[in-house]
Amino acid sequence: MSTTKLSRRDAGAFLAGLLMTVGLALSPAAVARAPSILPTEPLTIVTASGRHSFVVEVARSQEEQARGLMGRRYLPADRGMIFDYTDAQPVAMWMENTFISLDMLFVDAQGRIVRIAERTEPLSRRIIPSGGPVRAVIELNAGTAARIGAAVGDSVELSFIAPGR
């Protein structure tokens, strides 16, 4: 095994090049093309204005749910994340270390939206409660709920939520 020592100047140049490469790799266009961090599922929200399709990353484990969309600076318009709690339960969300404003749709076990928290404040530790038992929480870009006309009572179609049960 051999090691190479870099001068401070060379190390600085290497670090600057690495940061530039990472910065380019994390541009919005690159993020839009990049694979999702978690497994994805198609999701449809049915509102008075029609059917609206998204691809959402599914956060199931406590670690995945704790991380959520933290650290991300861009989310394509047709993407989001869903937190699957398996069983309906009261939950609380927050935006700590989340750089983009989000809409949160709280969904019951029958696939109905029971609460919407619009345009959440980035980097906030303010608690956003579900207001009752929910099976899942969907996070989409801020303004999406208004754009698609989402309202309490609208339905969500997703493989692991059976409507009407």
Backbone as numpy.savetxt, mean C-alpha at the origin, in Angstrom:
# Nx Ny Nz CAx CAy CAz Cx Cy Cz
41.26 -15.54 -0.35 40.42 -14.36 -0.35 41.31 -13.13 -0.35
41.02 -12.20 -1.21 41.81 -10.97 -1.24 40.91 -9.79 -0.92
41.50 -8.78 -0.39 40.77 -7.56 -0.09 41.45 -6.41 -0.80
40.67 -5.40 -1.11 41.20 -4.22 -1.76 40.86 -3.02 -0.91
41.84 -2.20 -0.63 41.59 -0.97 0.11 41.33 0.14 -0.89
40.31 0.92 -0.60 40.02 2.08 -1.43 40.46 3.35 -0.71
41.00 4.27 -1.47 41.31 5.56 -0.88 40.00 6.25 -0.55
40.05 7.27 0.27 38.83 8.03 0.61 38.18 8.58 -0.64
39.01 9.09 -1.56 38.47 9.66 -2.79 37.78 8.59 -3.62
38.44 7.43 -3.76 37.85 6.33 -4.54 36.59 5.81 -3.86
36.62 5.69 -2.56 35.44 5.23 -1.82 34.29 6.22 -1.98
34.61 7.51 -1.92 33.58 8.54 -2.13 32.99 8.47 -3.52
33.85 8.28 -4.52 33.37 8.19 -5.90 32.49 6.95 -6.08
32.92 5.84 -5.46 32.13 4.61 -5.54 30.77 4.81 -4.89
30.75 5.41 -3.71 29.50 5.65 -2.99 28.59 6.59 -3.79
29.14 7.65 -4.35 28.35 8.58 -5.16 27.75 7.86 -6.37
28.55 7.02 -7.02 28.04 6.26 -8.17 26.95 5.29 -7.77
27.13 4.63 -6.64 26.13 3.71 -6.13 24.83 4.43 -5.82
24.92 5.57 -5.15 23.72 6.34 -4.81 23.01 6.83 -6.06
23.78 7.25 -7.08 23.16 7.68 -8.33 22.44 6.51 -9.00
23.06 5.34 -9.00 22.45 4.17 -9.60 21.18 3.79 -8.86
21.23 3.78 -7.54 20.04 3.47 -6.75 18.97 4.52 -6.99
19.35 5.78 -7.04 18.39 6.86 -7.30 17.71 6.68 -8.64
18.46 6.31 -9.66 17.87 6.08 -10.98 16.97 4.86 -10.95
17.40 3.83 -10.24 16.61 2.60 -10.17 15.30 2.81 -9.43
15.24 3.80 -8.54 14.04 4.03 -7.76 13.20 5.19 -8.29
13.45 5.62 -9.51 12.63 6.68 -10.10 11.20 6.17 -10.24
10.19 7.06 -10.32 8.81 6.61 -10.47 8.62 5.65 -11.65
9.27 5.92 -12.77 9.13 5.04 -13.93 9.69 3.65 -13.62
10.82 3.61 -12.92 11.42 2.32 -12.57 10.55 1.58 -11.56
9.99 2.29 -10.60 9.12 1.66 -9.60 7.89 1.09 -10.28
7.34 1.81 -11.25 6.15 1.33 -11.96 6.43 0.02 -12.68
7.67 -0.16 -13.17 8.05 -1.38 -13.88 8.54 -2.47 -12.93
8.93 -2.08 -11.74 9.54 -3.02 -10.81 8.51 -4.02 -10.28
8.96 -5.23 -10.00 8.03 -6.20 -9.42 7.62 -5.76 -8.01
6.47 -6.20 -7.59 5.98 -5.87 -6.26 6.84 -6.56 -5.21
6.87 -5.99 -4.04 7.64 -6.56 -2.95 6.94 -7.79 -2.39
5.61 -7.74 -2.32 4.81 -8.85 -1.80 4.01 -9.48 -2.94
3.47 -10.68 -2.72 2.60 -11.27 -3.75 1.42 -10.33 -4.04
0.96 -10.36 -5.28 -0.14 -9.47 -5.67 -1.39 -10.27 -6.03
-2.51 -9.56 -5.98 -3.81 -10.11 -6.37 -4.57 -9.03 -7.11
-5.42 -9.42 -8.05 -6.32 -8.42 -8.64 -7.43 -8.10 -7.65
-7.89 -6.86 -7.65 -8.94 -6.39 -6.75 -9.85 -5.49 -7.55
-11.14 -5.62 -7.36 -12.11 -4.76 -8.02 -12.98 -4.10 -6.97
-13.15 -2.79 -7.09 -14.05 -2.05 -6.21 -15.24 -1.65 -7.08
-16.44 -2.04 -6.64 -17.65 -1.76 -7.40 -18.37 -0.59 -6.74
-18.45 0.52 -7.47 -19.09 1.74 -6.96 -20.24 2.12 -7.90
-20.97 3.17 -7.56 -22.05 3.66 -8.41 -21.53 4.05 -9.79
-20.25 4.40 -9.89 -19.69 4.83 -11.18 -19.15 3.65 -12.01
-19.18 2.44 -11.44 -18.72 1.28 -12.20 -17.74 0.41 -11.45
-17.06 -0.44 -12.21 -16.08 -1.39 -11.67 -14.68 -0.80 -11.86
-13.91 -0.79 -10.80 -12.57 -0.19 -10.84 -11.55 -1.24 -10.42
-10.63 -1.57 -11.33 -9.66 -2.64 -11.11 -8.32 -2.11 -10.64
-7.72 -2.86 -9.72 -6.41 -2.55 -9.17 -5.63 -3.84 -9.01
-4.33 -3.72 -8.87 -3.47 -4.83 -8.47 -2.91 -4.43 -7.12
-3.14 -5.30 -6.11 -2.70 -4.96 -4.76 -1.72 -5.99 -4.23
-0.72 -5.50 -3.52 0.17 -6.38 -2.79 -0.59 -6.83 -1.55
-0.42 -8.09 -1.16 -1.15 -8.64 -0.03 -0.21 -8.80 1.16
-0.49 -8.04 2.22 0.28 -8.12 3.47 -0.49 -9.00 4.44
0.08 -10.17 4.73 -0.60 -11.12 5.62 0.08 -11.27 6.97
1.39 -11.36 6.98 2.09 -11.58 8.25 2.14 -10.27 9.05
2.37 -10.39 10.35 2.49 -9.19 11.18 3.63 -8.31 10.71
4.73 -8.92 10.28 5.88 -8.14 9.79 5.52 -7.38 8.52
4.85 -8.05 7.58 4.44 -7.39 6.33 3.47 -6.25 6.61
2.55 -6.48 7.54 1.56 -5.46 7.88 2.21 -4.29 8.62
3.18 -4.58 9.47 3.87 -3.50 10.18 4.66 -2.62 9.21
5.22 -3.21 8.16 5.99 -2.46 7.18 5.08 -1.74 6.18
4.03 -2.40 5.73 3.08 -1.80 4.80 3.78 -1.11 3.64
3.41 0.13 3.37 4.01 0.90 2.28 5.07 1.88 2.79
5.59 1.63 3.99 6.63 2.51 4.55 7.82 2.59 3.61
8.38 3.78 3.54 9.59 3.99 2.77 9.38 4.20 1.28
8.20 3.92 0.78 7.96 4.10 -0.65 7.62 5.56 -0.94
8.08 6.02 -2.06 7.85 7.41 -2.45 6.95 7.51 -3.68
6.53 6.37 -4.21 5.70 6.38 -5.40 4.85 5.11 -5.42
3.61 5.25 -5.88 2.71 4.12 -6.04 1.94 4.34 -7.33
2.06 3.46 -8.31 1.31 3.65 -9.55 -0.20 3.76 -9.27
-0.91 4.45 -10.13 -2.34 4.74 -9.92 -3.20 3.48 -9.83
-2.78 2.40 -10.48 -3.59 1.18 -10.48 -3.08 0.15 -9.47
-2.25 0.59 -8.55 -1.66 -0.31 -7.55 -2.07 0.08 -6.15
-1.86 -0.84 -5.22 -2.16 -0.58 -3.83 -1.69 -1.73 -2.97
-2.15 -1.74 -1.73 -1.82 -2.82 -0.79 -3.08 -3.16 -0.03
-3.24 -4.44 0.28 -4.34 -4.86 1.14 -3.76 -5.62 2.33
-4.26 -5.29 3.49 -3.87 -5.94 4.73 -4.94 -6.99 5.02
-4.59 -8.26 4.96 -5.53 -9.36 5.17 -5.40 -9.82 6.62
-6.46 -9.61 7.40 -6.44 -9.98 8.81 -7.04 -11.36 9.07
-7.44 -12.09 8.04 -8.00 -13.43 8.10 -9.36 -13.46 8.81
-9.41 -12.96 10.02 -10.66 -12.87 10.78 -10.99 -11.41 11.00
-12.29 -11.08 10.99 -12.71 -9.70 11.23 -12.34 -9.29 12.65
-11.78 -8.09 12.77 -11.35 -7.56 14.06 -11.17 -6.05 13.95
-11.29 -5.34 15.07 -10.98 -3.90 15.02 -9.47 -3.73 14.78
-9.11 -2.79 13.92 -7.70 -2.53 13.64 -7.44 -1.03 13.69
-6.17 -0.68 13.79 -5.76 0.73 13.77 -4.54 0.84 12.85
-4.53 1.86 12.03 -3.44 2.09 11.08 -2.76 3.41 11.45
-1.56 3.63 10.89 -0.90 4.92 10.99 0.02 5.08 9.80
0.58 6.27 9.64 1.36 6.60 8.46 2.85 6.84 8.76
3.32 6.42 9.91 4.72 6.64 10.26 5.62 6.03 9.18
6.61 6.79 8.74 7.57 6.38 7.71 6.93 6.09 6.35
5.72 6.56 6.13 5.05 6.42 4.84 5.06 7.80 4.19
5.73 7.91 3.05 5.97 9.21 2.42 4.83 9.68 1.53
3.96 8.78 1.10 2.88 9.17 0.19 1.55 9.15 0.91
0.72 10.12 0.62 -0.62 10.17 1.20 -1.46 9.05 0.58
-2.29 8.44 1.41 -3.08 7.30 0.97 -4.55 7.46 1.33
-5.41 6.76 0.61 -6.79 6.54 1.02 -6.82 5.13 1.61
-7.50 4.97 2.75 -7.65 3.66 3.38 -9.12 3.27 3.35
-9.38 2.10 2.79 -10.74 1.57 2.73 -10.81 0.37 3.65
-11.64 0.45 4.67 -11.81 -0.61 5.65 -12.95 -1.51 5.17
-12.69 -2.82 5.07 -13.61 -3.76 4.43 -14.01 -4.86 5.41
-15.32 -5.14 5.49 -15.78 -6.18 6.41 -15.65 -7.57 5.78
-16.04 -8.60 6.51 -15.89 -9.98 6.05 -16.78 -10.30 4.86
-17.81 -9.49 4.61 -18.68 -9.70 3.46 -18.21 -8.93 2.22
-17.09 -8.25 2.33 -16.55 -7.52 1.19 -17.18 -6.15 0.98
-17.73 -5.58 2.02 -18.34 -4.25 1.94 -17.43 -3.22 2.61
-17.32 -2.05 2.00 -16.56 -0.96 2.60 -17.37 -0.41 3.78
-16.75 -0.40 4.97 -17.45 0.09 6.16 -16.93 1.43 6.64
-15.76 1.83 6.15 -15.19 3.14 6.51 -14.15 3.52 5.48
-14.02 4.81 5.21 -12.99 5.32 4.31 -12.26 6.46 5.01
-10.94 6.36 5.09 -10.10 7.45 5.60 -9.37 8.01 4.38
-9.76 9.21 3.97 -9.19 9.79 2.75 -8.01 10.70 3.05
-7.08 10.71 2.11 -5.92 11.62 2.13 -5.22 11.64 3.49
-4.79 10.47 3.92 -4.09 10.37 5.20 -2.80 11.18 5.16
-2.38 11.63 6.31 -1.22 12.51 6.42 0.09 11.71 6.43
0.95 11.93 5.42 2.24 11.21 5.39 3.06 11.47 6.66
3.81 10.45 7.06 4.76 10.52 8.17 4.10 10.81 9.52
2.81 10.61 9.63 2.09 10.90 10.87 1.97 9.66 11.75
1.98 9.87 13.06 1.75 8.79 14.02 0.31 8.79 14.52
-0.52 9.66 13.89 -1.93 9.72 14.28 -2.58 8.37 13.97
-3.33 7.86 14.93 -4.00 6.57 14.77 -5.25 6.74 13.91
-5.43 5.82 12.96 -6.60 5.80 12.08 -7.34 4.50 12.38
-8.40 4.56 13.20 -9.09 3.34 13.61 -10.09 2.85 12.56
-10.35 1.55 12.58 -11.32 0.98 11.64 -12.75 1.32 12.04
-12.98 1.60 13.31 -14.33 1.92 13.77 -15.19 0.70 14.02
-14.63 -0.47 13.92 -15.35 -1.73 14.15 -14.57 -2.86 13.52
-15.12 -4.07 13.58 -14.40 -5.21 13.02 -14.30 -5.13 11.49
-13.11 -5.39 10.97 -12.88 -5.45 9.53 -12.06 -6.69 9.19
-12.26 -7.18 7.99 -11.47 -8.32 7.51 -10.19 -7.84 6.86
-10.25 -6.62 6.24 -9.10 -6.14 5.47 -9.11 -4.62 5.40
-7.92 -4.07 5.10 -7.77 -2.64 4.83 -7.05 -2.50 3.51
-7.62 -1.69 2.62 -7.01 -1.44 1.31 -6.39 -0.06 1.35
-5.12 0.04 0.91 -4.45 1.34 0.78 -4.23 1.64 -0.70
-4.73 2.80 -1.11 -4.58 3.28 -2.49 -4.06 4.71 -2.44
-3.59 5.21 -3.57 -3.13 6.60 -3.63 -4.22 7.55 -3.14
-3.80 8.60 -2.44 -4.74 9.63 -1.98 -5.53 10.17 -3.16
-6.83 10.34 -2.97 -7.69 10.86 -4.01 -8.37 9.79 -4.84
-7.94 8.54 -4.71 -8.52 7.46 -5.50 -9.97 7.21 -5.10
-10.26 7.21 -3.80 -11.63 6.95 -3.35 -12.59 7.97 -3.97
-12.22 9.23 -3.95 -13.07 10.27 -4.55 -13.15 10.10 -6.06
-12.02 9.79 -6.70 -11.98 9.65 -8.16 -12.91 8.55 -8.65
-12.98 7.43 -7.92 -13.83 6.32 -8.36 -15.22 6.38 -7.72
-15.45 7.35 -6.84 -16.74 7.49 -6.18 -17.01 6.44 -5.12
-15.95 5.95 -4.47 -16.12 4.93 -3.43 -16.90 5.49 -2.25
-17.79 4.66 -1.71 -18.60 5.07 -0.57 -18.81 3.87 0.35
-19.12 4.17 1.60 -19.46 3.12 2.55 -20.62 2.32 1.96
-20.50 0.99 1.99 -21.51 0.12 1.43 -21.14 -0.45 0.08
-20.17 0.17 -0.61 -19.71 -0.36 -1.90 -19.02 -1.70 -1.66
-18.96 -2.52 -2.71 -18.37 -3.85 -2.54 -16.97 -3.95 -3.13
-16.24 -4.90 -2.58 -14.87 -5.20 -2.99 -14.84 -6.66 -3.41
-14.28 -6.91 -4.59 -14.13 -8.28 -5.08 -12.67 -8.67 -5.01
-12.40 -9.74 -4.27 -11.04 -10.21 -4.06 -11.11 -11.70 -3.78
-10.11 -12.46 -4.17 -10.16 -13.92 -4.08 -10.45 -14.42 -2.66
-9.92 -13.78 -1.65 -10.08 -14.32 -0.29 -11.22 -13.68 0.52
-12.01 -12.84 -0.12 -13.19 -12.28 0.55 -14.41 -12.70 -0.26
-15.28 -13.48 0.38 -16.47 -13.96 -0.30 -17.63 -13.01 -0.04
-18.10 -12.27 -1.07 -19.20 -11.34 -0.87 -20.47 -12.05 -0.38
-21.16 -11.38 0.52 -22.45 -11.85 0.99 -22.43 -12.93 2.04
-21.27 -13.39 2.48 -21.22 -14.41 3.54 -21.34 -13.81 4.89
